[in-house]
Every structure is written in C-alpha cells, then in structure tokens.
C-alpha cells in the first residue's frame, strides 16, 4: 500500500507542525515590518502604495487556515468542514476583486519583508495585471470548487479533513507562484504546488491507479522544477538579482549573454512539464484518478496554468528572440494538435476532458509564442499589429477556466449519479438530468468554438493570430509560418468532433438502463450551483466580452508586453462578434462542416487509432524506462550493498582519502608545518603513547572483555587531554559517555559467544592496513596543513570577544552550539526527531516480511522465519537463518538437560 493510516497520521502531524512553524517564523515580520520606500529601489519600483501586511497575509491565509482544519474536522463533525474552508477563497476573491480599479488605473501593489537578507532573499510580492488575473482565477474557481466538494465528498465516508488541508496548501502555493517577485520564493511555491497536487491526486490512495498517477505527476513536474531552478540561478548570474522586476529592467545584461540560451531552455522545460506540453503531457491523463473537485481545480484552471503564467511573466525577458518564438509556439501548436487527436478516441469522460485540456493548454501556449514576435519590433504601430495572439491567449485562458471547469463538474455529477464515466454505457441522460445537460451543452459548444459563447470569440481571435503570422517577415516565417493556420484548422476540427461526441454520446441516444448500477436522477441543487455559475459566465463573457477587455485583459497585456508601451500609454482591447465575412469566419464554417461529417462517421474511421503499436506510445516508454532505471539501480545497489559493515567503512574511508588527498594536492599555499604549535610537555607525550598503544591493542584482543577495557581506556585518556587543555565541561561529558558506553558494552557482550580469531587472507589484511594508514596519514596532513598554512584568520578570537556581548553567555562552547551554530544544532535535533518518527512508524506498521531484512520476525520471544517465500530468498541468508534457529534450539535443549541433571543430583 502506498500509504497507510499510521503513515498518514504521522504525515499530518509533520504537515501541521510545518505550517505552524511557518506561521510563527513569519508572524513577527508580517505585523512589525514597516512600509518600504519604493523610491529606494529604482524608478521601476515606483508602483504606488505598498500594502505590505495585506498582500502577504492573504498569501499565508490558506496555509494558516490549513492548520485549523484538522481540529475542525475532528471536533465539529455535525457540520461539513468544507463550509468553514469556503470562507478562505471567498475572502481572497473579494479582496482581489476590489483591486481591479487600482490595477486598471496602471498602479501596482507590492510588499516585501526580509526572509534571508544576508543572502538577498526577501519575501517580496507584487500585484499587477497578470498576477491579478491569475489570483482571481485561483480564488474564484477555488471558491466554486470548495462549494462543489461539500456535496461531492461525504463527510462520513471520506477523509475530508486531509482533503481540505491539501487543497488549502495548494491554493496558497499557487497564490505564492503568481504573486512572487523573488525567483527563489517563486520556486519554493512552485515545488509546493507539485507536492500538494501529488497529495490531492493520491487522495484515494487505496486505488493503485491513484498512486500511479500521483507518482507520475510528481516525477515529471519535479524534474521540470529542477531545470527551472537552474534557469533561475543562471538569470541571477546574468543580472545579479533574483527580482523579476529588476531583471526586466536590466535586459541589456541578459541579451547576448552566454547563459541566455541555456537559461531560456531550462525555464521552458520547467514551464512545459507543469503545463503538460508535448511530450511531457503524459502525467495529466493519469492525474484524472483524483476526485473530480481536484480535477476541476488543478487540471483546468490553476496548476496546469502555472507554466503558462511563467511563460507570460518572463516574456519581457525572452520575447523577441527567435529561439523563444519557435520553441514556445511550436511546442504549443504540436500539443494542440496531439491533444485534440487523442481526445477523440477516449471513452472515459474525464480522460476525454484531460486530453482536451492538453490541447487547449497547447493553444494558449502557442498563442503566447506567436505574440512574442511583437517584441521584436519594439514600440510602434507595427508591433501592435501582432499583439492579437497575446490578447487571444489571455482571453482564452479565462474562457477555458469557465467552460472546462463546468465540464469537469458535469463529469463528476454523471459519475456520482450513474456510477460510470464510460460514454459507451451512457446515453439518454438529457431527459433525466435536464439541468446537467444544459450546463454540458453550454460548455461543450463553447469548447467547440460556436456562437454565442466565449469560446467562439477566442477561437476567432486564434485564427486571426495564426493568419497574421504568415505575413511576418522575420524568423523564416515566410516558409514555415504557413503551417500554423493548417495546424490550427485541423486541431479545431478535432476539437469540434470530441465536443460533439461528449455531448451527444452522453446525453442523447438510447437510454441504457441495464448498464448502470443505480437509477440516475438530477444532482442535488448544491452540486449544481458551481457549474451553473461557470456556465453562466461562459454565456456572459460571450455576449459581453469587453467586460473582461477593460478590467483584466488590458492590464494583463501591459504586464506581459511592457516594452511595447511608451510611458503613460495603455493597450486598447475591443472584442466584437461580427467583423464581416472574413477568412476566420470561413475557416469556422469549414471546421463545423468537416467536424459534423467526421463526428457522424466516427464509428467508421475510429479504428485507425488502433493501428499504432503500443510500443511507440509515450506512456509505454515512460513505464519501461522507469522499469529499466529501477532494475539498473537494484543491480548497482546489490553490487556494493553486501551487508558487510567492513565493506561500507572501506567505501567511506577510501572516498575520504581520495577526495581530501585531491584537495590537498590541488589547493595552493598549503604548508605542512609544526612551527606554530604550542610546546609539547613530556606528560603529553606519555599520554599520546598510551593512547596509541591502547588503540592499537584493540584489534589484537583475545576476549571481548579485554577489547571493551581497552576501548574504555582510549576514551578515558581522551578525557585526560580535555582536562589538560582546560575544557572541564567536555571532559565531564566524555567521562560520562564513556562510562555509560563501557557499562552497556559489558552488559550486552556478556551474553554473546566467546570471541574467536578470524582467519583471513593476506590480501584482506593488507587492504585493511592500507586504508587505515591512509586515513591516519590524511588526518595528520589536514591537521598540519590547517595549523601551518594560515590562509584564513582564526575565528577563535571572535568567539572569545563576542560570546558574552552578542549572546550573553560566558561558556563559549555553549554559546557556539546554541547561538552561533543554533540552526546547525536545531537541524541535528530535527534529524534525530525524524529518525525517531521513522522508527516509531516501522514499529507500529508491523509489515509482512517482503525482503531479506524483514524476514526474521520476533513473536512472543521466539525467533522464527516469517511468512516468506524461501525460493525467492538468498540461499546464503536462508541458511544463516536456519543455522541460527538450530543454535537456539540446541541451546534450549542443553539448558533443559542441565536442569534435569541438576535435579537428579
């Protein structure tokens, strides 16, 4: 089992403690930080009032409330926990909604508190047009999803306490991603979205497919996250700052730099993996094993849009370059086409919507790539001709969140009421579920790009953008650019096809009552509210698109393409239904005609999908590649993990000798001198001789008692050195530890067999001697080099002078451990705590033996082989177990014989 109850409980404890720790660490900064003067940061930071506490507190609100969810779930069982959680996204949405007039007026809200100021890391956030757009999506769709989940997830049958903790963590992480100005802070939130989405996808962890999908999404997105981190570091090397605004203001340092192209590639790799672009899309269909509220939130409106946000946010840095244009647009268009082609063959509603999401994400990504060409022309009328693509990308980003969120909720309603999502078993639901059918009709027709819905408008703008691309005279678009309209039209045809298949196969046709385990009926009103709201927005944004144009699209465009605006200028966006009998409208007529024909004849040509061998699928390559990696790592590990402690120590010491020897040879200026050492007294020489002789005698001891006494002698001699060097506290600690250790050794070794001399080959003994001599020589050289080189000033004087002044302690050693190295000591305690939790968990789990190390089970004081398959066990290990059992039985028999003999005497 991927998780267990004990593991979940321990994980929840750690999670809650972590959340509380974050809250305590940031509490002082949030409520005591002063407003920063934006004028000190350069002209590009002069962005209006700094609402410090509000912005940062809103990002932290989901995390802090997540700590309250477990007690609410535990002690307030009469009320569904979702009702309490619903307040969080509602508060966030209302606040961000109130910011629209400020952002629309050209201002930006920013906040900053020091986090690790010595390393230039600040928890800096800012709200501009792009951040506001995504913040409204995250909070608005989040509120609807939480409301939907209240009726979808049973409070008595599901672990909704854990569900809402994970959901709130994800919500806060997404807000952190879209509002962060510091790249390292953004990266931290970026990875937190991967972890929280992993937990949400695996919510039904007893299902094998849920565990598989969660692991798959985590591996692919975290791989992209590692690449993203490298790209961010390269941007820092080029500009000397992690601030996104400062990087944008310092573009001359970026353009033409040797690291520009590597940074561009790594950033795009992170964005493509997160937004499921081909060929990294394979995690998204398997993530559909998550509960439907998760799919509606993460995989239609938020997480999968994080990569799109990153591309849009960094467009001012990379846009206008041929590499950025071709990579973003090409990957986007290929993903658009691939997703639409594969969506047609799906029979599961959520799988169809998953590939539809992949296709739509590719469309938005491709539009951002095409729109980046406008930056090539700079400020001027010619550049504004090619901003249509960016406008369409932003508009479709909103439209997709509305119609796809409603369709995911419809799929959940159908599954909830009928017990199946297989469209081959569905049909005739329109009469039984009229409200659900109406919502589905609005969503699918908008997705298909038909009027009067918002999807039609953004599709027409998409066609306009690809047609304009053909006329660009840059980046060799005169030749390859003609492919964009072709791909766009073909993908739109298949988008129309899968939209019609989803609608008609589910709600029209024959009523197949015998295929269902329950009698379907309309969903409860509470489950219908959220999809009804989204479907209503589909219609409202279609009929009145300029509501979005003035309030959200224009400010977002100013954030994505600031280089196209002169000071004081604004983008003017006007979206209209009718532009005459244009080429775009003719393309739409062609899409509808071809789509209807192919949808009607779907049964005749759908068999073509089975012609491609499974061995060529990306999922097959992923699974086989993962299997090969596991097999290879097992073979490699079994080659050096022999179970011999001697071998492990040999590896460690050999690496120690080679690494430090290389450093000593390659580091200039190291001198092995004893001139700076203090005079050595005769009694110190005597102690050293006694210490060396005691240590050397341990391996030659003939009994365990002698070896223990010699080991104790070594420890007590070290205690004498501490006394001579005037360290009485260390001497006392060493003496106590040595006394306890010797006592424990004596108690344990008393019950062990007599020590026998081992017969070993000369080669074995020589290798041991060589490693031992090498370690001793290396430590000696390090000590001599540290004492004789003097490359750095000694820090001892600082501790002597400042311990009492800075920390108020007269014991220098204690001050170093508790204050100067406080974090080091804290982390050591954390390591011990984590190890203790791990040991406790293993004890409580009592798993069945599945490997060599777990095959011996102790039950009621008797040693026995557990429930294992001896044929699969190592022969040597099995024989060792059996020999040990025989020895135990022989000892018991001899003890019984001795007792009988004693009675007879």
MOWONOR-V807305 format. One record per residue. N is the residue number from 1. PSI is psi in radians with two decimals (999 if undefined). D_LAST is the distance of its C-alpha to the last C-alpha in whole Angstrom. Layout:
n=(N:N)
psi=(PSI:PSI)
d_last=(D_LAST:D_LAST)
This chain:
n=(1:2:3:4:5:6:7:8:9:10:11:12:13:14:15:16:17:18:19:20:21:22:23:24:25:26:27:28:29:30:31:32:33:34:35:36:37:38:39:40:41:42:43:44:45:46:47:48:49:50:51:52:53:54:55:56:57:58:59:60:61:62:63:64:65:66:67:68:69:70:71:72:73:74:75:76:77:78:79:80:81:82:83:84:85:86:87:88:89:90:91:92:93:94:95:96:97:98:99:100:101:102:103:104:105:106:107:108:109:110:111:112:113:114:115:116:117:118:119:120:121:122:123:124:125:126:127:128:129:130:131:132:133:134:135:136:137:138:139:140:141:142:143:144:145:146:147:148:149:150:151:152:153:154:155:156:157:158:159:160:161:162:163:164:165:166:167:168:169:170:171:172:173:174:175:176:177:178:179:180:181:182:183:184:185:186:187:188:189:190:191:192:193:194:195:196:197:198:199:200:201:202:203:204:205:206:207:208:209:210:211:212:213:214:215:216:217:218:219:220:221:222:223:224:225:226:227:228:229:230:231:232:233:234:235:236:237:238:239:240:241:242:243:244:245:246:247:248:249:250:251:252:253:254:255:256:257:258:259:260:261:262:263:264:265:266:267:268:269:270:271:272:273:274:275:276:277:278:279:280:281:282:283:284:285:286:287:288:289:290:291:292:293:294:295:296:297:298:299:300:301:302:303:304:305:306:307:308:309:310:311:312:313:314:315:316:317:318:319:320:321:322:323:324:325:326:327:328:329:330:331:332:333:334:335:336:337:338:339:340:341:342:343:344:345:346:347:348:349:350:351:352:353:354:355:356:357:358:359:360:361:362:363:364:365:366:367:368:369:370:371:372:373:374:375:376:377:378:379:380:381:382:383:384:385:386:387:388:389:390:391:392:393:394:395:396:397:398:399:400:401:402:403:404:405:406:407:408:409:410:411:412:413:414:415:416:417:418:419:420:421:422:423:424:425:426:427:428:429:430:431:432:433:434:435:436:437:438:439:440:441:442:443:444:445:446:447:448:449:450:451:452:453:454:455:456:457:458:459:460:461:462:463:464:465:466:467:468:469:470:471:472:473:474:475:476:477:478:479:480:481:482:483:484:485:486:487:488:489:490:491:492:493:494:495:496:497:498:499:500:501:502:503:504:505:506:507:508:509:510:511:512:513:514:515:516:517:518:519:520:521:522:523:524:525:526:527:528:529:530:531:532:533:534:535:536:537:538:539:540:541:542:543:544:545:546:547:548:549:550:551:552:553:554:555:556:557:558:559:560:561:562:563:564:565:566:567:568:569:570:571:572:573:574:575:576:577:578:579:580:581:582:583:584:585:586:587:588:589:590:591:592:593:594:595:596:597:598:599:600:601:602:603:604:605:606:607:608:609:610:611:612:613:614:615:616:617:618:619:620:621:622:623:624:625:626:627:628:629:630:631:632:633:634:635:636:637:638:639:640:641:642:643:644:645:646:647:648:649:650:651:652:653:654:655:656:657:658:659:660:661:662:663:664:665:666:667:668:669:670:671:672:673:674:675:676:677:678:679:680:681:682:683:684:685:686:687:688:689:690:691:692:693:694:695:696:697:698:699:700:701:702:703:704:705:706:707:708:709:710:711:712:713:714:715:716:717:718:719:720:721:722:723:724:725:726:727:728:729:730:731:732:733:734:735:736:737:738:739:740:741:742:743:744:745:746:747:748:749:750:751:752:753:754:755:756:757:758:759:760:761:762:763:764:765:766:767:768:769:770:771:772:773:774:775:776:777:778:779:780:781:782:783:784:785:786:787:788:789:790:791:792:793:794:795:796:797:798:799:800:801:802:803:804:805:806:807:808:809:810:811:812:813:814:815:816:817:818:819:820:821:822:823:824:825:826:827:828:829:830:831:832:833:834:835:836:837:838:839:840:841:842:843:844:845:846:847:848:849:850:851:852:853:854:855:856:857:858:859:860:861:862:863:864:865:866:867:868:869:870:871:872:873:874:875:876:877:878:879:880:881:882:883:884:885:886:887:888:889:890:891:892:893:894:895:896:897:898:899:900:901:902:903:904:905)
psi=(2.38:-0.71:2.90:2.97:-0.73:-0.75:-0.70:-0.72:-0.79:-0.69:-0.68:-0.69:-0.84:-0.73:-0.80:-0.73:-0.68:-0.74:-0.77:-0.66:-0.75:-0.76:-0.72:-0.67:-0.62:-0.13:-0.87:-0.74:-0.70:-0.80:-0.04:-0.08:2.52:2.80:2.28:2.61:1.90:-0.37:-0.38:-0.22:0.17:2.87:-0.56:-0.15:0.11:1.47:0.63:-2.92:2.42:1.71:1.38:-1.07:-0.59:-0.90:-0.86:-0.69:-0.61:-0.62:-0.68:-0.26:-0.84:-0.66:-0.78:-0.68:-0.49:-0.54:-0.37:-0.35:-0.83:-0.82:-0.59:-0.77:-0.61:-0.70:-0.30:1.20:-0.27:-0.33:2.36:2.27:-0.47:-0.51:-0.61:-0.74:-0.55:-0.51:-0.54:-1.00:-0.49:-0.80:-0.77:-0.80:-0.74:-0.74:-0.86:-0.55:-0.64:-0.28:-0.15:-0.82:-0.64:-0.85:-0.66:-0.50:0.06:0.03:2.90:2.48:2.35:2.70:2.65:2.30:2.57:2.40:-1.15:1.29:-0.47:-0.42:0.20:0.42:2.07:2.51:1.41:2.28:2.73:2.63:1.94:-2.89:-0.76:-0.79:-0.67:-0.75:-0.86:-0.62:-0.66:-0.69:-0.79:-0.79:-0.72:-0.94:-0.60:-0.73:-0.75:-0.65:-0.73:-0.76:-0.76:-0.71:-0.46:-0.64:-0.31:-0.68:2.21:2.33:-0.29:-0.42:-0.37:2.66:1.22:-0.36:-0.85:-0.70:-0.82:-0.50:-0.85:-0.71:-0.72:-0.65:-0.74:-0.73:-0.81:-0.67:-0.70:-0.71:-0.68:-0.67:-0.84:-0.20:-0.10:2.46:-0.51:2.23:-0.62:-0.64:-0.75:-0.75:-0.70:-0.80:-0.61:-0.83:-0.53:-0.56:-0.64:-0.74:-0.80:-0.63:-0.61:-0.78:-0.63:-0.71:-0.65:0.37:-0.76:1.24:-0.20:-0.20:2.24:-0.67:-0.54:-0.75:-0.70:-0.79:-0.67:-0.79:-0.68:-0.80:-0.70:-0.78:-0.76:-0.78:-0.60:-0.60:-0.79:-0.60:-0.64:-0.73:-0.70:-0.72:-0.77:-0.70:-0.70:-0.71:-0.67:-0.69:-0.66:-0.71:-0.65:-0.62:-0.33:0.26:2.66:-0.05:2.22:-0.73:-0.66:-0.58:-0.76:-0.63:-0.24:0.75:-0.58:-0.50:-0.38:-0.87:2.26:-0.10:2.62:-0.46:0.05:-0.90:-0.79:-0.71:-0.72:-0.80:-0.73:-0.69:-0.75:-0.60:-0.75:-0.72:-0.72:-0.67:-0.65:-0.68:0.34:0.83:2.57:2.34:0.34:0.20:-0.20:-0.30:-0.47:-0.82:-0.65:-0.41:-0.16:-0.09:-0.17:2.81:2.62:-0.67:-0.60:-0.79:-0.72:-0.52:-1.00:-0.77:0.23:-0.50:-0.36:-1.38:-0.80:-0.25:-0.09:-0.71:-0.66:-0.73:-0.77:-0.75:-0.75:-0.73:-0.66:0.09:-0.68:-0.41:-0.76:-0.31:2.69:-0.13:2.48:-0.68:-0.78:-0.78:-0.91:-0.69:-0.85:-0.82:-0.73:-0.84:-0.68:-0.79:-0.68:-0.74:-0.71:-0.86:-0.78:-0.78:-0.73:-0.68:-0.69:-0.41:-0.55:-0.55:-0.04:2.55:-0.24:2.34:-0.81:-0.57:-0.72:-0.77:-0.52:-0.85:-0.53:-0.71:-0.74:-0.78:-0.78:-0.61:-0.68:-0.65:-0.83:-0.75:-0.76:-0.69:-0.69:-0.63:-0.78:-0.68:-0.38:-0.31:-0.42:-0.53:-0.33:-0.58:-0.33:-2.81:2.26:2.93:-0.58:-0.66:-0.60:-0.35:-0.45:0.29:-0.05:-0.66:-0.77:-0.72:-0.78:-0.65:-0.80:-0.76:-0.76:-0.47:-0.77:-0.79:-0.74:-0.68:-0.60:-0.95:-0.57:-0.61:-0.74:-0.66:-0.65:-0.71:-0.63:-0.75:-0.70:-0.67:-0.78:-0.79:-0.69:-0.63:-0.48:-0.37:0.15:2.67:0.13:2.00:-0.28:-0.39:-0.13:3.08:2.55:0.36:-0.19:-0.69:-0.56:-0.53:1.23:-0.66:-0.78:-0.71:-0.73:-0.75:-0.79:-0.67:-0.78:-0.79:-0.80:-0.67:-0.61:-0.73:-0.60:-0.25:0.66:2.57:2.74:0.64:2.86:-0.49:-0.53:-0.76:-0.82:-0.53:-0.72:-0.69:-0.58:-0.81:-0.71:-0.73:-0.78:-0.54:-0.65:-0.52:-0.60:-0.51:0.00:2.46:0.90:2.82:0.53:0.54:-0.24:-0.45:-1.13:-0.38:-0.40:-0.28:-0.46:-0.86:-0.61:-0.86:-0.72:-0.73:-0.79:-0.78:-0.62:-0.62:-0.83:-0.50:-0.74:-0.72:-0.91:-0.44:-0.76:-0.66:-0.73:-0.78:-0.87:-0.67:-0.43:-0.73:-0.35:-3.07:-2.79:2.44:1.95:1.32:-0.60:-0.21:-0.11:2.58:-0.25:2.82:2.08:2.61:2.99:2.53:2.73:2.74:-0.62:-0.61:-0.33:-0.32:-0.87:-0.89:-0.52:-0.72:-0.80:-0.74:-0.64:-0.68:-0.58:-0.78:-0.73:-0.80:-0.40:-0.71:-0.55:1.16:-0.44:-0.14:-0.64:-0.57:-0.83:-0.63:-0.64:-0.73:-0.80:-0.82:-0.63:-0.70:-0.64:-0.50:-0.59:-0.63:1.04:-0.39:-0.20:-0.10:2.33:2.80:2.26:-0.17:2.77:2.69:2.52:2.02:2.25:2.10:2.14:2.64:-0.77:2.17:0.25:-3.03:1.40:2.97:-0.64:-0.70:-0.66:-0.67:-0.66:-0.76:-0.74:-0.68:-0.81:-0.79:-0.88:-0.66:-0.75:-0.79:-0.79:-0.58:-0.70:-0.66:0.42:-0.70:-0.46:-0.57:-0.03:-0.31:-0.26:-0.43:-0.42:-0.05:-0.46:2.13:2.53:-0.46:-0.32:-0.01:2.61:-0.60:-0.66:-0.77:-0.66:-0.85:-0.77:-0.70:-0.71:-0.68:-0.73:-0.69:-0.75:-0.74:-0.78:-0.73:-0.62:-0.75:-0.73:-0.77:-0.76:-0.33:-0.57:-0.28:1.40:-0.14:0.00:2.09:-0.60:-0.72:-0.74:-0.73:-0.63:-0.72:-0.84:-0.83:-0.62:-0.78:-0.71:-0.79:-0.83:-0.79:-0.91:-0.56:-0.70:-0.74:-0.73:-0.64:-0.62:-0.28:2.09:2.67:0.05:2.24:2.27:1.59:2.61:0.22:-0.52:0.01:2.71:2.77:2.51:2.13:2.85:-0.66:-0.48:-0.68:-0.73:-0.74:-0.73:-0.77:-0.79:-0.68:-0.76:-0.77:-0.71:-0.73:-0.77:-0.42:-0.33:-0.85:-0.34:0.07:2.45:-0.17:2.74:-0.63:-0.75:-0.72:-0.71:-0.74:-0.73:-0.70:-0.74:-0.63:-0.73:-0.79:-0.73:-0.57:-0.65:-0.64:-0.71:-0.68:-0.71:-0.66:-0.75:-0.65:0.24:0.86:1.25:-0.56:-0.73:-0.66:-0.75:-0.77:-0.79:-0.72:-0.74:-0.81:-0.73:-0.70:-0.81:-0.73:-0.80:-0.71:-0.78:-0.72:-0.76:-0.73:-0.72:-0.81:-0.26:-0.57:0.04:2.74:2.91:2.58:2.20:2.51:2.21:2.43:2.07:2.71:2.78:-0.65:-0.70:-0.77:-0.64:-0.69:-0.69:-0.79:-0.68:-0.77:-0.76:-0.78:-0.66:-0.74:-0.79:-0.77:-0.73:-0.75:-0.68:-0.79:-0.67:-0.77:-0.76:-0.72:-0.69:-0.62:-0.49:-0.27:-0.84:0.67:-0.45:2.60:2.48:2.43:-0.07:-0.73:-0.64:-0.79:-0.70:-0.73:-0.58:-0.17:-0.80:-0.64:-0.80:-0.57:-0.19:0.39:2.44:-0.35:1.84:-0.72:-0.78:-0.69:-0.71:-0.79:-0.68:-0.59:-1.12:-0.62:0.68:-0.73:-0.66:-0.81:-0.71:-0.77:-0.62:-0.73:-0.68:-0.71:-0.79:-0.69:-0.75:-0.74:-0.69:-0.75:-0.70:-0.77:-0.76:-0.74:-0.76:-0.64:-0.72:-0.50:-0.78:0.95:2.65:2.59:2.11:-0.11:3.10:-0.68:-0.25:0.27:-0.32:2.00:2.38:2.00:2.12:0.64:0.04:2.44:2.17:2.68:2.33:-2.99:1.51:2.83:1.84:-0.43:-0.50:-0.20:2.75:2.35:-0.69:-0.74:-0.72:-0.78:-0.65:-0.74:-0.80:-0.68:-0.69:-0.72:-0.73:-0.70:-0.70:-0.77:-0.66:-0.70:-0.73:-0.69:-0.72:-0.65:-0.70:-0.71:-0.72:-0.70:-0.68:-0.76:-0.68:-0.64:-0.64:-0.65:999)
d_last=(59:61:60:58:58:55:57:61:59:58:62:64:62:63:66:67:66:68:71:71:70:73:75:74:75:78:79:80:82:84:85:86:88:91:94:95:98:99:102:99:98:101:104:102:99:102:101:102:100:96:94:91:89:90:89:86:85:86:84:81:81:79:76:76:77:74:71:73:72:69:69:72:70:67:69:72:71:75:77:77:76:79:81:80:80:83:85:84:86:89:89:89:91:94:93:94:97:99:98:101:104:103:102:105:107:105:103:99:97:94:91:89:86:84:81:80:83:82:82:85:83:85:84:88:89:93:94:97:99:96:93:95:95:92:90:92:91:87:88:90:88:85:87:88:84:82:84:84:80:80:81:80:76:74:73:70:69:70:68:71:70:69:72:74:72:73:76:77:76:78:81:80:80:83:85:84:85:88:89:87:89:87:85:82:82:83:81:78:79:80:76:75:77:75:72:73:75:72:70:73:73:69:69:68:65:64:67:66:70:70:67:69:72:71:69:72:75:73:72:76:77:75:76:79:78:77:81:82:81:82:85:85:84:87:89:88:89:92:93:91:90:88:91:92:95:96:95:98:100:99:100:102:98:97:99:100:96:94:91:93:93:89:89:91:89:85:87:88:85:83:86:86:82:82:86:84:87:87:85:82:83:80:78:80:80:76:77:78:75:75:76:80:81:79:81:84:84:82:83:87:88:86:83:85:88:86:87:91:91:89:92:95:94:94:97:99:97:97:100:103:101:101:97:97:99:98:95:95:97:96:93:94:96:94:91:94:95:91:90:93:93:89:89:92:89:86:86:83:85:83:83:87:87:85:87:90:89:88:92:93:91:93:96:96:94:97:100:98:98:102:103:102:105:107:105:107:110:110:112:115:116:115:111:112:113:109:107:107:104:102:104:103:99:99:101:99:95:96:97:94:92:94:94:91:89:91:90:86:86:88:86:83:85:85:82:81:83:83:79:81:83:83:87:87:86:88:92:94:93:96:97:93:93:96:95:93:95:98:95:94:98:99:96:97:100:100:97:100:103:105:107:108:104:103:101:105:106:103:104:107:107:104:107:109:107:106:110:111:108:110:113:111:112:109:106:107:108:111:109:105:106:108:104:104:106:105:101:102:104:101:99:101:101:98:97:100:98:94:96:98:95:93:95:96:93:91:94:97:97:95:92:89:87:85:83:82:79:81:85:86:88:90:87:87:90:87:86:90:91:90:91:95:95:94:97:99:99:100:103:104:103:105:108:108:107:109:106:104:106:107:104:101:103:105:103:100:103:104:100:100:103:104:106:108:110:112:111:112:112:110:110:112:110:112:110:113:112:116:117:119:119:117:115:112:113:114:110:109:111:110:106:107:108:106:103:104:105:101:100:101:101:97:96:98:97:93:92:93:90:87:89:87:84:81:80:83:82:81:78:76:77:75:72:72:72:69:67:68:67:64:63:64:62:59:60:61:58:55:57:55:53:50:47:47:47:48:51:52:52:54:57:57:57:60:62:62:63:66:67:67:68:71:72:72:74:77:77:80:80:77:76:73:74:72:75:74:71:70:70:66:64:62:59:60:60:56:55:56:54:51:51:52:49:47:48:48:45:43:43:42:39:35:33:34:33:36:38:38:39:42:43:43:45:47:48:48:50:52:52:54:57:57:57:60:62:62:60:58:58:56:54:53:52:51:48:47:47:45:42:41:41:39:37:37:36:33:32:32:32:28:27:29:28:29:32:34:37:39:42:45:48:51:53:51:50:54:55:52:54:57:57:55:58:60:59:59:62:64:62:64:67:67:66:69:71:71:72:74:76:78:79:78:79:75:75:73:76:76:73:74:77:77:73:74:78:77:73:73:70:70:66:68:64:64:67:67:64:65:69:70:68:67:67:65:62:63:63:59:58:60:58:55:56:56:53:51:53:53:49:49:51:49:46:48:49:46:48:47:46:49:49:46:45:45:43:39:39:36:35:33:31:30:32:35:38:41:44:45:47:45:48:50:47:47:45:43:42:41:39:37:36:35:33:32:30:29:27:26:24:22:21:20:19:16:15:14:12:11:10:9:6:5:5:4:0)
